[in-house]
Amino acid sequence: MSSSTALQAPAEPALRCPLVASGNYREQITLTPIEAQPGHFDVRVASWLDNARQPLAHHTRYRTTLDVQALARLHQALGALLEEAAQAA
């Protein structure tokens, strides 16, 4: 059976960063480009337990969409925070 609509695999995250690794508990943030909205990213914070019944079942704790300008503001804010923390240390 032929179809004129091909299913596309979801985009792979452009960024995957661990946030918490405490014992069996893990959290990570991922940013994935949204193909239908160039310049926009799906941002997710997910958590999971390594010893859970389904250890690969990630639970989304937070999800939003950010554009490139919002990511740039976040980058600037994090940079300023890290610089301030370094000076205080």
PyMOL Python script that loads the backbone (N, CA, C, O; Angstrom):
from pymol import cmd

cmd.read_pdbstr("""\
ATOM      1  N   MET A   1       0.853  -1.177   0.000  1.00  0.00           N
ATOM      2  CA  MET A   1       0.000   0.000   0.000  1.00  0.00           C
ATOM      3  C   MET A   1       0.892   1.232   0.000  1.00  0.00           C
ATOM      4  O   MET A   1       1.780   1.358   0.843  1.00  0.00           O
ATOM      5  N   SER A   2       0.668   2.113  -0.911  1.00  0.00           N
ATOM      6  CA  SER A   2       1.479   3.310  -1.074  1.00  0.00           C
ATOM      7  C   SER A   2       0.771   4.491  -0.438  1.00  0.00           C
ATOM      8  O   SER A   2      -0.458   4.570  -0.430  1.00  0.00           O
ATOM      9  N   SER A   3       1.556   5.394   0.088  1.00  0.00           N
ATOM     10  CA  SER A   3       0.995   6.585   0.717  1.00  0.00           C
ATOM     11  C   SER A   3       1.768   7.802   0.229  1.00  0.00           C
ATOM     12  O   SER A   3       2.982   7.743   0.037  1.00  0.00           O
ATOM     13  N   SER A   4       1.061   8.891   0.034  1.00  0.00           N
ATOM     14  CA  SER A   4       1.728  10.113  -0.402  1.00  0.00           C
ATOM     15  C   SER A   4       2.318  10.877   0.780  1.00  0.00           C
ATOM     16  O   SER A   4       3.085  11.822   0.595  1.00  0.00           O
ATOM     17  N   THR A   5       1.957  10.463   2.000  1.00  0.00           N
ATOM     18  CA  THR A   5       2.480  11.118   3.189  1.00  0.00           C
ATOM     19  C   THR A   5       3.445  10.186   3.885  1.00  0.00           C
ATOM     20  O   THR A   5       3.060   9.108   4.337  1.00  0.00           O
ATOM     21  N   ALA A   6       4.691  10.594   3.971  1.00  0.00           N
ATOM     22  CA  ALA A   6       5.696   9.780   4.643  1.00  0.00           C
ATOM     23  C   ALA A   6       5.830  10.250   6.086  1.00  0.00           C
ATOM     24  O   ALA A   6       5.882  11.450   6.359  1.00  0.00           O
ATOM     25  N   LEU A   7       5.885   9.293   7.004  1.00  0.00           N
ATOM     26  CA  LEU A   7       6.095   9.628   8.399  1.00  0.00           C
ATOM     27  C   LEU A   7       7.566   9.928   8.615  1.00  0.00           C
ATOM     28  O   LEU A   7       8.431   9.194   8.137  1.00  0.00           O
ATOM     29  N   GLN A   8       7.849  10.995   9.329  1.00  0.00           N
ATOM     30  CA  GLN A   8       9.224  11.361   9.614  1.00  0.00           C
ATOM     31  C   GLN A   8       9.558  11.018  11.060  1.00  0.00           C
ATOM     32  O   GLN A   8       8.742  11.201  11.964  1.00  0.00           O
ATOM     33  N   ALA A   9      10.754  10.526  11.258  1.00  0.00           N
ATOM     34  CA  ALA A   9      11.210  10.258  12.618  1.00  0.00           C
ATOM     35  C   ALA A   9      11.393  11.589  13.330  1.00  0.00           C
ATOM     36  O   ALA A   9      11.779  12.577  12.706  1.00  0.00           O
ATOM     37  N   PRO A  10      11.118  11.626  14.636  1.00  0.00           N
ATOM     38  CA  PRO A  10      11.328  12.874  15.363  1.00  0.00           C
ATOM     39  C   PRO A  10      12.798  13.281  15.316  1.00  0.00           C
ATOM     40  O   PRO A  10      13.689  12.435  15.241  1.00  0.00           O
ATOM     41  N   ALA A  11      13.029  14.572  15.361  1.00  0.00           N
ATOM     42  CA  ALA A  11      14.406  15.084  15.324  1.00  0.00           C
ATOM     43  C   ALA A  11      15.137  14.656  16.592  1.00  0.00           C
ATOM     44  O   ALA A  11      14.542  14.529  17.662  1.00  0.00           O
ATOM     45  N   GLU A  12      16.427  14.440  16.446  1.00  0.00           N
ATOM     46  CA  GLU A  12      17.270  14.117  17.592  1.00  0.00           C
ATOM     47  C   GLU A  12      17.588  15.414  18.345  1.00  0.00           C
ATOM     48  O   GLU A  12      17.689  16.480  17.737  1.00  0.00           O
ATOM     49  N   PRO A  13      17.745  15.316  19.672  1.00  0.00           N
ATOM     50  CA  PRO A  13      18.107  16.526  20.416  1.00  0.00           C
ATOM     51  C   PRO A  13      19.423  17.113  19.926  1.00  0.00           C
ATOM     52  O   PRO A  13      20.382  16.388  19.658  1.00  0.00           O
ATOM     53  N   ALA A  14      19.454  18.425  19.815  1.00  0.00           N
ATOM     54  CA  ALA A  14      20.683  19.129  19.468  1.00  0.00           C
ATOM     55  C   ALA A  14      21.554  19.267  20.711  1.00  0.00           C
ATOM     56  O   ALA A  14      22.770  19.430  20.612  1.00  0.00           O
ATOM     57  N   LEU A  15      20.922  19.200  21.880  1.00  0.00           N
ATOM     58  CA  LEU A  15      21.634  19.312  23.149  1.00  0.00           C
ATOM     59  C   LEU A  15      21.001  18.349  24.133  1.00  0.00           C
ATOM     60  O   LEU A  15      19.779  18.281  24.261  1.00  0.00           O
ATOM     61  N   ARG A  16      21.845  17.612  24.823  1.00  0.00           N
ATOM     62  CA  ARG A  16      21.403  16.713  25.891  1.00  0.00           C
ATOM     63  C   ARG A  16      22.380  16.936  27.044  1.00  0.00           C
ATOM     64  O   ARG A  16      23.567  16.631  26.920  1.00  0.00           O
ATOM     65  N   CYS A  17      21.882  17.468  28.169  1.00  0.00           N
ATOM     66  CA  CYS A  17      22.773  17.839  29.272  1.00  0.00           C
ATOM     67  C   CYS A  17      22.234  17.278  30.589  1.00  0.00           C
ATOM     68  O   CYS A  17      21.107  17.581  30.978  1.00  0.00           O
ATOM     69  N   PRO A  18      23.044  16.456  31.280  1.00  0.00           N
ATOM     70  CA  PRO A  18      22.621  15.974  32.591  1.00  0.00           C
ATOM     71  C   PRO A  18      22.551  17.130  33.588  1.00  0.00           C
ATOM     72  O   PRO A  18      23.435  17.986  33.617  1.00  0.00           O
ATOM     73  N   LEU A  19      21.500  17.151  34.401  1.00  0.00           N
ATOM     74  CA  LEU A  19      21.341  18.178  35.421  1.00  0.00           C
ATOM     75  C   LEU A  19      21.575  17.611  36.811  1.00  0.00           C
ATOM     76  O   LEU A  19      22.223  18.245  37.643  1.00  0.00           O
ATOM     77  N   VAL A  20      21.043  16.403  37.068  1.00  0.00           N
ATOM     78  CA  VAL A  20      21.142  15.765  38.377  1.00  0.00           C
ATOM     79  C   VAL A  20      21.488  14.299  38.170  1.00  0.00           C
ATOM     80  O   VAL A  20      20.911  13.622  37.319  1.00  0.00           O
ATOM     81  N   ALA A  21      22.442  13.823  38.964  1.00  0.00           N
ATOM     82  CA  ALA A  21      22.767  12.406  39.017  1.00  0.00           C
ATOM     83  C   ALA A  21      23.030  12.092  40.476  1.00  0.00           C
ATOM     84  O   ALA A  21      24.159  12.208  40.953  1.00  0.00           O
ATOM     85  N   SER A  22      21.985  11.695  41.180  1.00  0.00           N
ATOM     86  CA  SER A  22      22.065  11.463  42.615  1.00  0.00           C
ATOM     87  C   SER A  22      21.580  10.052  42.905  1.00  0.00           C
ATOM     88  O   SER A  22      20.378   9.786  42.928  1.00  0.00           O
ATOM     89  N   GLY A  23      22.529   9.153  43.126  1.00  0.00           N
ATOM     90  CA  GLY A  23      22.145   7.760  43.340  1.00  0.00           C
ATOM     91  C   GLY A  23      21.505   7.206  42.080  1.00  0.00           C
ATOM     92  O   GLY A  23      22.097   7.252  41.002  1.00  0.00           O
ATOM     93  N   ASN A  24      20.297   6.682  42.219  1.00  0.00           N
ATOM     94  CA  ASN A  24      19.571   6.121  41.072  1.00  0.00           C
ATOM     95  C   ASN A  24      18.734   7.161  40.336  1.00  0.00           C
ATOM     96  O   ASN A  24      18.190   6.871  39.270  1.00  0.00           O
ATOM     97  N   TYR A  25      18.624   8.360  40.884  1.00  0.00           N
ATOM     98  CA  TYR A  25      17.783   9.408  40.294  1.00  0.00           C
ATOM     99  C   TYR A  25      18.582  10.237  39.297  1.00  0.00           C
ATOM    100  O   TYR A  25      19.717  10.625  39.572  1.00  0.00           O
ATOM    101  N   ARG A  26      17.991  10.503  38.148  1.00  0.00           N
ATOM    102  CA  ARG A  26      18.639  11.292  37.098  1.00  0.00           C
ATOM    103  C   ARG A  26      17.656  12.332  36.553  1.00  0.00           C
ATOM    104  O   ARG A  26      16.447  12.108  36.489  1.00  0.00           O
ATOM    105  N   GLU A  27      18.221  13.475  36.164  1.00  0.00           N
ATOM    106  CA  GLU A  27      17.469  14.500  35.426  1.00  0.00           C
ATOM    107  C   GLU A  27      18.355  15.004  34.307  1.00  0.00           C
ATOM    108  O   GLU A  27      19.575  15.080  34.449  1.00  0.00           O
ATOM    109  N   GLN A  28      17.726  15.350  33.183  1.00  0.00           N
ATOM    110  CA  GLN A  28      18.479  15.952  32.077  1.00  0.00           C
ATOM    111  C   GLN A  28      17.591  16.932  31.339  1.00  0.00           C
ATOM    112  O   GLN A  28      16.363  16.851  31.377  1.00  0.00           O
ATOM    113  N   ILE A  29      18.255  17.864  30.662  1.00  0.00           N
ATOM    114  CA  ILE A  29      17.560  18.820  29.804  1.00  0.00           C
ATOM    115  C   ILE A  29      17.940  18.503  28.365  1.00  0.00           C
ATOM    116  O   ILE A  29      19.101  18.221  28.068  1.00  0.00           O
ATOM    117  N   THR A  30      16.962  18.551  27.480  1.00  0.00           N
ATOM    118  CA  THR A  30      17.227  18.363  26.051  1.00  0.00           C
ATOM    119  C   THR A  30      16.609  19.514  25.283  1.00  0.00           C
ATOM    120  O   THR A  30      15.536  20.008  25.629  1.00  0.00           O
ATOM    121  N   LEU A  31      17.304  19.935  24.231  1.00  0.00           N
ATOM    122  CA  LEU A  31      16.787  20.930  23.296  1.00  0.00           C
ATOM    123  C   LEU A  31      16.776  20.277  21.927  1.00  0.00           C
ATOM    124  O   LEU A  31      17.810  19.831  21.430  1.00  0.00           O
ATOM    125  N   THR A  32      15.598  20.225  21.321  1.00  0.00           N
ATOM    126  CA  THR A  32      15.418  19.577  20.037  1.00  0.00           C
ATOM    127  C   THR A  32      14.836  20.578  19.053  1.00  0.00           C
ATOM    128  O   THR A  32      13.825  21.214  19.347  1.00  0.00           O
ATOM    129  N   PRO A  33      15.465  20.729  17.877  1.00  0.00           N
ATOM    130  CA  PRO A  33      14.903  21.663  16.891  1.00  0.00           C
ATOM    131  C   PRO A  33      13.520  21.207  16.445  1.00  0.00           C
ATOM    132  O   PRO A  33      13.262  20.012  16.298  1.00  0.00           O
ATOM    133  N   ILE A  34      12.641  22.170  16.233  1.00  0.00           N
ATOM    134  CA  ILE A  34      11.296  21.885  15.737  1.00  0.00           C
ATOM    135  C   ILE A  34      11.321  22.113  14.233  1.00  0.00           C
ATOM    136  O   ILE A  34      11.417  23.249  13.769  1.00  0.00           O
ATOM    137  N   GLU A  35      11.235  21.031  13.481  1.00  0.00           N
ATOM    138  CA  GLU A  35      11.379  21.133  12.026  1.00  0.00           C
ATOM    139  C   GLU A  35      10.321  22.021  11.382  1.00  0.00           C
ATOM    140  O   GLU A  35      10.605  22.715  10.405  1.00  0.00           O
ATOM    141  N   ALA A  36       9.113  22.006  11.915  1.00  0.00           N
ATOM    142  CA  ALA A  36       8.034  22.801  11.334  1.00  0.00           C
ATOM    143  C   ALA A  36       8.149  24.288  11.687  1.00  0.00           C
ATOM    144  O   ALA A  36       7.461  25.121  11.098  1.00  0.00           O
ATOM    145  N   GLN A  37       9.019  24.619  12.647  1.00  0.00           N
ATOM    146  CA  GLN A  37       9.204  26.003  13.073  1.00  0.00           C
ATOM    147  C   GLN A  37      10.701  26.303  13.148  1.00  0.00           C
ATOM    148  O   GLN A  37      11.281  26.267  14.233  1.00  0.00           O
ATOM    149  N   PRO A  38      11.324  26.594  12.027  1.00  0.00           N
ATOM    150  CA  PRO A  38      12.760  26.885  12.048  1.00  0.00           C
ATOM    151  C   PRO A  38      13.094  27.979  13.064  1.00  0.00           C
ATOM    152  O   PRO A  38      12.381  28.975  13.185  1.00  0.00           O
ATOM    153  N   GLY A  39      14.195  27.771  13.789  1.00  0.00           N
ATOM    154  CA  GLY A  39      14.606  28.744  14.797  1.00  0.00           C
ATOM    155  C   GLY A  39      13.942  28.546  16.141  1.00  0.00           C
ATOM    156  O   GLY A  39      14.144  29.348  17.053  1.00  0.00           O
ATOM    157  N   HIS A  40      13.142  27.479  16.285  1.00  0.00           N
ATOM    158  CA  HIS A  40      12.465  27.179  17.543  1.00  0.00           C
ATOM    159  C   HIS A  40      12.906  25.806  18.034  1.00  0.00           C
ATOM    160  O   HIS A  40      13.207  24.910  17.245  1.00  0.00           O
ATOM    161  N   PHE A  41      12.938  25.663  19.362  1.00  0.00           N
ATOM    162  CA  PHE A  41      13.396  24.424  19.973  1.00  0.00           C
ATOM    163  C   PHE A  41      12.409  23.946  21.030  1.00  0.00           C
ATOM    164  O   PHE A  41      11.855  24.744  21.785  1.00  0.00           O
ATOM    165  N   ASP A  42      12.198  22.631  21.071  1.00  0.00           N
ATOM    166  CA  ASP A  42      11.429  21.988  22.122  1.00  0.00           C
ATOM    167  C   ASP A  42      12.395  21.771  23.280  1.00  0.00           C
ATOM    168  O   ASP A  42      13.410  21.094  23.120  1.00  0.00           O
ATOM    169  N   VAL A  43      12.090  22.336  24.440  1.00  0.00           N
ATOM    170  CA  VAL A  43      12.958  22.240  25.611  1.00  0.00           C
ATOM    171  C   VAL A  43      12.250  21.364  26.638  1.00  0.00           C
ATOM    172  O   VAL A  43      11.114  21.636  27.026  1.00  0.00           O
ATOM    173  N   ARG A  44      12.940  20.303  27.074  1.00  0.00           N
ATOM    174  CA  ARG A  44      12.352  19.385  28.050  1.00  0.00           C
ATOM    175  C   ARG A  44      13.325  19.088  29.173  1.00  0.00           C
ATOM    176  O   ARG A  44      14.520  18.889  28.956  1.00  0.00           O
ATOM    177  N   VAL A  45      12.778  19.063  30.387  1.00  0.00           N
ATOM    178  CA  VAL A  45      13.511  18.545  31.535  1.00  0.00           C
ATOM    179  C   VAL A  45      12.809  17.254  31.910  1.00  0.00           C
ATOM    180  O   VAL A  45      11.616  17.243  32.213  1.00  0.00           O
ATOM    181  N   ALA A  46      13.571  16.159  31.884  1.00  0.00           N
ATOM    182  CA  ALA A  46      13.008  14.842  32.164  1.00  0.00           C
ATOM    183  C   ALA A  46      13.766  14.204  33.315  1.00  0.00           C
ATOM    184  O   ALA A  46      14.926  14.526  33.572  1.00  0.00           O
ATOM    185  N   SER A  47      13.081  13.285  34.009  1.00  0.00           N
ATOM    186  CA  SER A  47      13.722  12.567  35.100  1.00  0.00           C
ATOM    187  C   SER A  47      13.393  11.083  34.986  1.00  0.00           C
ATOM    188  O   SER A  47      12.427  10.689  34.332  1.00  0.00           O
ATOM    189  N   TRP A  48      14.216  10.276  35.636  1.00  0.00           N
ATOM    190  CA  TRP A  48      13.968   8.829  35.675  1.00  0.00           C
ATOM    191  C   TRP A  48      14.781   8.200  36.788  1.00  0.00           C
ATOM    192  O   TRP A  48      15.736   8.789  37.295  1.00  0.00           O
ATOM    193  N   LEU A  49      14.384   6.990  37.158  1.00  0.00           N
ATOM    194  CA  LEU A  49      15.093   6.195  38.149  1.00  0.00           C
ATOM    195  C   LEU A  49      15.754   5.030  37.442  1.00  0.00           C
ATOM    196  O   LEU A  49      15.110   4.306  36.683  1.00  0.00           O
ATOM    197  N   ASP A  50      17.046   4.849  37.695  1.00  0.00           N
ATOM    198  CA  ASP A  50      17.767   3.739  37.067  1.00  0.00           C
ATOM    199  C   ASP A  50      17.243   2.378  37.511  1.00  0.00           C
ATOM    200  O   ASP A  50      17.325   1.411  36.754  1.00  0.00           O
ATOM    201  N   ASN A  51      16.704   2.288  38.727  1.00  0.00           N
ATOM    202  CA  ASN A  51      16.250   1.002  39.237  1.00  0.00           C
ATOM    203  C   ASN A  51      14.734   0.820  39.120  1.00  0.00           C
ATOM    204  O   ASN A  51      14.181  -0.099  39.724  1.00  0.00           O
ATOM    205  N   ALA A  52      14.071   1.657  38.372  1.00  0.00           N
ATOM    206  CA  ALA A  52      12.618   1.578  38.214  1.00  0.00           C
ATOM    207  C   ALA A  52      12.247   0.365  37.373  1.00  0.00           C
ATOM    208  O   ALA A  52      13.100  -0.237  36.719  1.00  0.00           O
ATOM    209  N   ARG A  53      10.973   0.015  37.396  1.00  0.00           N
ATOM    210  CA  ARG A  53      10.482  -1.110  36.607  1.00  0.00           C
ATOM    211  C   ARG A  53      10.766  -0.893  35.127  1.00  0.00           C
ATOM    212  O   ARG A  53      11.086  -1.842  34.412  1.00  0.00           O
ATOM    213  N   GLN A  54      10.653   0.346  34.663  1.00  0.00           N
ATOM    214  CA  GLN A  54      10.975   0.717  33.288  1.00  0.00           C
ATOM    215  C   GLN A  54      12.015   1.835  33.342  1.00  0.00           C
ATOM    216  O   GLN A  54      11.659   3.010  33.246  1.00  0.00           O
ATOM    217  N   PRO A  55      13.298   1.486  33.493  1.00  0.00           N
ATOM    218  CA  PRO A  55      14.315   2.520  33.709  1.00  0.00           C
ATOM    219  C   PRO A  55      14.490   3.491  32.548  1.00  0.00           C
ATOM    220  O   PRO A  55      15.014   4.588  32.741  1.00  0.00           O
ATOM    221  N   LEU A  56      14.067   3.115  31.363  1.00  0.00           N
ATOM    222  CA  LEU A  56      14.196   4.031  30.233  1.00  0.00           C
ATOM    223  C   LEU A  56      12.982   4.941  30.077  1.00  0.00           C
ATOM    224  O   LEU A  56      12.955   5.794  29.190  1.00  0.00           O
ATOM    225  N   ALA A  57      11.977   4.763  30.936  1.00  0.00           N
ATOM    226  CA  ALA A  57      10.778   5.602  30.881  1.00  0.00           C
ATOM    227  C   ALA A  57      11.070   6.936  31.546  1.00  0.00           C
ATOM    228  O   ALA A  57      11.042   7.051  32.771  1.00  0.00           O
ATOM    229  N   HIS A  58      11.346   7.931  30.738  1.00  0.00           N
ATOM    230  CA  HIS A  58      11.621   9.270  31.252  1.00  0.00           C
ATOM    231  C   HIS A  58      10.302   9.993  31.496  1.00  0.00           C
ATOM    232  O   HIS A  58       9.361   9.869  30.711  1.00  0.00           O
ATOM    233  N   HIS A  59      10.241  10.736  32.572  1.00  0.00           N
ATOM    234  CA  HIS A  59       9.054  11.505  32.918  1.00  0.00           C
ATOM    235  C   HIS A  59       9.356  12.977  32.664  1.00  0.00           C
ATOM    236  O   HIS A  59      10.284  13.538  33.246  1.00  0.00           O
ATOM    237  N   THR A  60       8.574  13.590  31.802  1.00  0.00           N
ATOM    238  CA  THR A  60       8.788  15.007  31.502  1.00  0.00           C
ATOM    239  C   THR A  60       8.316  15.831  32.688  1.00  0.00           C
ATOM    240  O   THR A  60       7.149  15.769  33.075  1.00  0.00           O
ATOM    241  N   ARG A  61       9.233  16.603  33.262  1.00  0.00           N
ATOM    242  CA  ARG A  61       8.925  17.466  34.403  1.00  0.00           C
ATOM    243  C   ARG A  61       8.563  18.867  33.956  1.00  0.00           C
ATOM    244  O   ARG A  61       7.772  19.553  34.604  1.00  0.00           O
ATOM    245  N   TYR A  62       9.147  19.290  32.844  1.00  0.00           N
ATOM    246  CA  TYR A  62       8.903  20.640  32.335  1.00  0.00           C
ATOM    247  C   TYR A  62       9.121  20.623  30.834  1.00  0.00           C
ATOM    248  O   TYR A  62      10.041  19.972  30.338  1.00  0.00           O
ATOM    249  N   ARG A  63       8.277  21.335  30.118  1.00  0.00           N
ATOM    250  CA  ARG A  63       8.418  21.418  28.670  1.00  0.00           C
ATOM    251  C   ARG A  63       7.947  22.780  28.200  1.00  0.00           C
ATOM    252  O   ARG A  63       6.920  23.290  28.647  1.00  0.00           O
ATOM    253  N   THR A  64       8.727  23.367  27.277  1.00  0.00           N
ATOM    254  CA  THR A  64       8.361  24.644  26.685  1.00  0.00           C
ATOM    255  C   THR A  64       8.993  24.730  25.303  1.00  0.00           C
ATOM    256  O   THR A  64       9.768  23.858  24.911  1.00  0.00           O
ATOM    257  N   THR A  65       8.664  25.770  24.580  1.00  0.00           N
ATOM    258  CA  THR A  65       9.277  26.052  23.286  1.00  0.00           C
ATOM    259  C   THR A  65       9.989  27.389  23.394  1.00  0.00           C
ATOM    260  O   THR A  65       9.417  28.378  23.853  1.00  0.00           O
ATOM    261  N   LEU A  66      11.256  27.409  22.962  1.00  0.00           N
ATOM    262  CA  LEU A  66      12.026  28.648  22.965  1.00  0.00           C
ATOM    263  C   LEU A  66      12.551  28.921  21.566  1.00  0.00           C
ATOM    264  O   LEU A  66      12.933  28.003  20.840  1.00  0.00           O
ATOM    265  N   ASP A  67      12.565  30.203  21.196  1.00  0.00           N
ATOM    266  CA  ASP A  67      13.167  30.565  19.916  1.00  0.00           C
ATOM    267  C   ASP A  67      14.627  30.943  20.145  1.00  0.00           C
ATOM    268  O   ASP A  67      15.096  30.988  21.283  1.00  0.00           O
ATOM    269  N   VAL A  68      15.329  31.210  19.066  1.00  0.00           N
ATOM    270  CA  VAL A  68      16.764  31.515  19.146  1.00  0.00           C
ATOM    271  C   VAL A  68      17.018  32.743  20.017  1.00  0.00           C
ATOM    272  O   VAL A  68      18.000  32.773  20.760  1.00  0.00           O
ATOM    273  N   GLN A  69      16.162  33.746  19.943  1.00  0.00           N
ATOM    274  CA  GLN A  69      16.351  34.955  20.752  1.00  0.00           C
ATOM    275  C   GLN A  69      16.214  34.632  22.247  1.00  0.00           C
ATOM    276  O   GLN A  69      16.979  35.148  23.062  1.00  0.00           O
ATOM    277  N   ALA A  70      15.263  33.798  22.602  1.00  0.00           N
ATOM    278  CA  ALA A  70      15.101  33.409  24.010  1.00  0.00           C
ATOM    279  C   ALA A  70      16.296  32.594  24.482  1.00  0.00           C
ATOM    280  O   ALA A  70      16.751  32.760  25.613  1.00  0.00           O
ATOM    281  N   LEU A  71      16.808  31.717  23.628  1.00  0.00           N
ATOM    282  CA  LEU A  71      17.999  30.949  23.983  1.00  0.00           C
ATOM    283  C   LEU A  71      19.201  31.872  24.170  1.00  0.00           C
ATOM    284  O   LEU A  71      20.024  31.637  25.055  1.00  0.00           O
ATOM    285  N   ALA A  72      19.312  32.905  23.360  1.00  0.00           N
ATOM    286  CA  ALA A  72      20.414  33.872  23.493  1.00  0.00           C
ATOM    287  C   ALA A  72      20.301  34.623  24.821  1.00  0.00           C
ATOM    288  O   ALA A  72      21.310  34.857  25.486  1.00  0.00           O
ATOM    289  N   ARG A  73      19.080  35.000  25.211  1.00  0.00           N
ATOM    290  CA  ARG A  73      18.889  35.681  26.500  1.00  0.00           C
ATOM    291  C   ARG A  73      19.253  34.747  27.653  1.00  0.00           C
ATOM    292  O   ARG A  73      19.879  35.170  28.625  1.00  0.00           O
ATOM    293  N   LEU A  74      18.864  33.495  27.545  1.00  0.00           N
ATOM    294  CA  LEU A  74      19.198  32.500  28.569  1.00  0.00           C
ATOM    295  C   LEU A  74      20.710  32.315  28.656  1.00  0.00           C
ATOM    296  O   LEU A  74      21.269  32.247  29.751  1.00  0.00           O
ATOM    297  N   HIS A  75      21.365  32.233  27.512  1.00  0.00           N
ATOM    298  CA  HIS A  75      22.819  32.092  27.455  1.00  0.00           C
ATOM    299  C   HIS A  75      23.490  33.281  28.149  1.00  0.00           C
ATOM    300  O   HIS A  75      24.407  33.100  28.949  1.00  0.00           O
ATOM    301  N   GLN A  76      23.033  34.483  27.843  1.00  0.00           N
ATOM    302  CA  GLN A  76      23.599  35.691  28.446  1.00  0.00           C
ATOM    303  C   GLN A  76      23.377  35.697  29.955  1.00  0.00           C
ATOM    304  O   GLN A  76      24.291  36.025  30.712  1.00  0.00           O
ATOM    305  N   ALA A  77      22.180  35.341  30.399  1.00  0.00           N
ATOM    306  CA  ALA A  77      21.870  35.333  31.828  1.00  0.00           C
ATOM    307  C   ALA A  77      22.708  34.290  32.567  1.00  0.00           C
ATOM    308  O   ALA A  77      23.214  34.564  33.656  1.00  0.00           O
ATOM    309  N   LEU A  78      22.856  33.108  31.990  1.00  0.00           N
ATOM    310  CA  LEU A  78      23.676  32.073  32.622  1.00  0.00           C
ATOM    311  C   LEU A  78      25.140  32.494  32.666  1.00  0.00           C
ATOM    312  O   LEU A  78      25.820  32.254  33.663  1.00  0.00           O
ATOM    313  N   GLY A  79      25.629  33.116  31.604  1.00  0.00           N
ATOM    314  CA  GLY A  79      27.001  33.599  31.577  1.00  0.00           C
ATOM    315  C   GLY A  79      27.254  34.616  32.679  1.00  0.00           C
ATOM    316  O   GLY A  79      28.276  34.559  33.362  1.00  0.00           O
ATOM    317  N   ALA A  80      26.317  35.549  32.849  1.00  0.00           N
ATOM    318  CA  ALA A  80      26.461  36.571  33.884  1.00  0.00           C
ATOM    319  C   ALA A  80      26.427  35.935  35.277  1.00  0.00           C
ATOM    320  O   ALA A  80      27.198  36.320  36.156  1.00  0.00           O
ATOM    321  N   LEU A  81      25.542  34.973  35.472  1.00  0.00           N
ATOM    322  CA  LEU A  81      25.453  34.294  36.757  1.00  0.00           C
ATOM    323  C   LEU A  81      26.740  33.534  37.072  1.00  0.00           C
ATOM    324  O   LEU A  81      27.235  33.591  38.197  1.00  0.00           O
ATOM    325  N   LEU A  82      27.273  32.834  36.098  1.00  0.00           N
ATOM    326  CA  LEU A  82      28.518  32.075  36.307  1.00  0.00           C
ATOM    327  C   LEU A  82      29.696  32.999  36.568  1.00  0.00           C
ATOM    328  O   LEU A  82      30.560  32.700  37.393  1.00  0.00           O
ATOM    329  N   GLU A  83      29.727  34.119  35.864  1.00  0.00           N
ATOM    330  CA  GLU A  83      30.821  35.087  36.083  1.00  0.00           C
ATOM    331  C   GLU A  83      30.755  35.655  37.506  1.00  0.00           C
ATOM    332  O   GLU A  83      31.775  35.778  38.185  1.00  0.00           O
ATOM    333  N   GLU A  84      29.548  35.994  37.939  1.00  0.00           N
ATOM    334  CA  GLU A  84      29.346  36.515  39.292  1.00  0.00           C
ATOM    335  C   GLU A  84      29.741  35.474  40.339  1.00  0.00           C
ATOM    336  O   GLU A  84      30.380  35.804  41.338  1.00  0.00           O
ATOM    337  N   ALA A  85      29.361  34.228  40.110  1.00  0.00           N
ATOM    338  CA  ALA A  85      29.691  33.149  41.059  1.00  0.00           C
ATOM    339  C   ALA A  85      31.207  32.930  41.107  1.00  0.00           C
ATOM    340  O   ALA A  85      31.755  32.667  42.177  1.00  0.00           O
ATOM    341  N   ALA A  86      31.884  33.033  39.972  1.00  0.00           N
ATOM    342  CA  ALA A  86      33.329  32.856  39.938  1.00  0.00           C
ATOM    343  C   ALA A  86      34.039  33.959  40.697  1.00  0.00           C
ATOM    344  O   ALA A  86      35.035  33.711  41.378  1.00  0.00           O
ATOM    345  N   GLN A  87      33.529  35.175  40.582  1.00  0.00           N
ATOM    346  CA  GLN A  87      34.137  36.308  41.285  1.00  0.00           C
ATOM    347  C   GLN A  87      33.922  36.205  42.784  1.00  0.00           C
ATOM    348  O   GLN A  87      34.762  36.649  43.567  1.00  0.00           O
ATOM    349  N   ALA A  88      32.799  35.623  43.188  1.00  0.00           N
ATOM    350  CA  ALA A  88      32.487  35.491  44.613  1.00  0.00           C
ATOM    351  C   ALA A  88      33.284  34.359  45.261  1.00  0.00           C
ATOM    352  O   ALA A  88      33.440  34.332  46.482  1.00  0.00           O
ATOM    353  N   ALA A  89      33.787  33.430  44.456  1.00  0.00           N
ATOM    354  CA  ALA A  89      34.514  32.272  45.001  1.00  0.00           C
ATOM    355  C   ALA A  89      35.939  32.581  45.357  1.00  0.00           C
ATOM    356  O   ALA A  89      36.663  31.703  45.824  1.00  0.00           O
TER     357      ALA A  89
END
""", "prot")
cmd.dss("prot")
cmd.show_as("cartoon", "prot")
cmd.util.cbc("prot")
cmd.orient("prot")
